[in-house]
Amino acid sequence: MNVKNAQPLEYSTHQNQLNILGFWIFLGAEIMLFATLFTTYFVMEHRTGNGPTGAEIFEITPVLIETFVLLTSSFTIGLGVHAMRIGRKNAMLAFFGITLLLGLGFLCVEIYEFVHYYHVGATYQTSGFTAALLTTLGTHGAHVTLGLFWGLFIMIQVAKRGITAQTANKSFIFSLYWHFLDVVWIFIFSFIYLKGMM
């Protein structure tokens, strides 16, 4: 970051500022998407038919692992942005790489969870509850998957071009996206898993 510039590098140009504003607007639309999914889930939560309930299928260990891994990745992406702001390219890439590995670990546990749900008879066709549950979890998982590819492409750009106003802007926007996924997961953990286990 240029010492003479009071703003972080990712905000250093007018276009960069517009990009960040535009992404906040995009996140507003994403909030509406997940709000709709949560609303659907809460409506369908007790419509289990002959299928299992949340208390019967939720396992605490995978959920705690997913939560720990994803929240840790939020910390490492923050360290990556800090490293970017002080011009430490290698440290930034290392923290972004750790973040993506943690995201991959999260996805592996989620895939295990989906296989478990299938084996205990909790599929999209089982009940309104399971359909809403799998849709909500699957949508979040799809966002994490997209984030893994997006983050990888950003790391490649930073490795090739260094930390510039453009790559810093892209990296910061990606970090906003990743933090958003973590916030959504906190809601999933609290209002789907914990509530469902009671």
Secondary structure as GFF3:
##gff-version 3
##sequence-region A 1 198
A	DSSP	three_ten_helix	9	11	.	.	.	ID=ss1
A	DSSP	alpha_helix	14	44	.	.	.	ID=ss2
A	DSSP	alpha_helix	54	57	.	.	.	ID=ss3
A	DSSP	alpha_helix	60	85	.	.	.	ID=ss4
A	DSSP	alpha_helix	89	119	.	.	.	ID=ss5
A	DSSP	alpha_helix	128	161	.	.	.	ID=ss6
A	DSSP	alpha_helix	165	188	.	.	.	ID=ss7
A	DSSP	pi_helix	189	194	.	.	.	ID=ss8
A	DSSP	alpha_helix	195	197	.	.	.	ID=ss9
###
